[in-house]
């Protein structure tokens, strides 16, 4: 019998539990702020309720660009996956969070509990990939994640990624995830990529930045193999 797929490294289980708890609270309408502190002590805050909404300002450009079969990496509660299905697109969401997958399915999205670095359906055939809501940080190594995305894409496929604003700086490594409900900090390998730092990372992954755009204060880029 083959070994089961590792959904989350043991040393990051506490962070995943924190994330799951925040999603459940947000879905129930309870304020659920998360804070990610990088190795330099800088704090990056997010409200889990934003992920649970039906629409987040700035989503339109992402959705418009996904004209074919789309894999939503780190789909969370399925906001984008569900919206694409509502537009008649083929879409699948994946997330390591059990709570996220349950919430995504509850809103009618197709979602699997999977690690992007593990076995996935449609390998090498996806027309579009999404890395929204900061998910370019998954795994704490953006270059490795971009290489993985290139492998998942069809030869003429495109990756649409959300970035931090230019000039804000990029970082990668072990951060700590905090909540406002008194739970202890949990270590998490994560990263953030500013828009003006994307090009060299893309080149290292044999990807080309085709375009960049902004919408509702959010920054994005479309990449393709080349």
Number of C-alpha atoms within 10 A of each C-alpha: 3 4 5 6 10 12 17 15 10 10 12 15 15 18 21 22 15 19 24 19 16 24 26 20 16 20 20 12 11 13 15 22 19 20 17 21 19 22 13 8 10 11 15 12 14 13 15 24 20 16 21 22 14 13 13 14 11 15 17 14 14 21 18 10 13 21 14 16 18 27 27 25 23 26 30 31 32 31 23 28 30 24 19 24 16 13 11 11 17 17 24 23 29 24 23 21 23 19 21 28 24 18 20 26 17 13 14 14 25 18 26 21 18 22 20 19 14 10 10 14 11 14 13 15 16 24 21 26 28 26 24 21 20 16 24 25 22 22 19 20 17 23 18 16 20 23 18 15 27 26 16 23 23 19 15 12 20 26 28 25 21 25 27 22 17 14 10 13 13 17 19 18 15 16 23 20 26 22 19 12 11 7 10 14 17 20 20 24 19 23 21 25 23 18 21 15 17 19 13 14 19 21 16 13 20 15 22 20 20 14 11 15 13 14 13 10 9 15 18 22 19 21 23 22 22 14
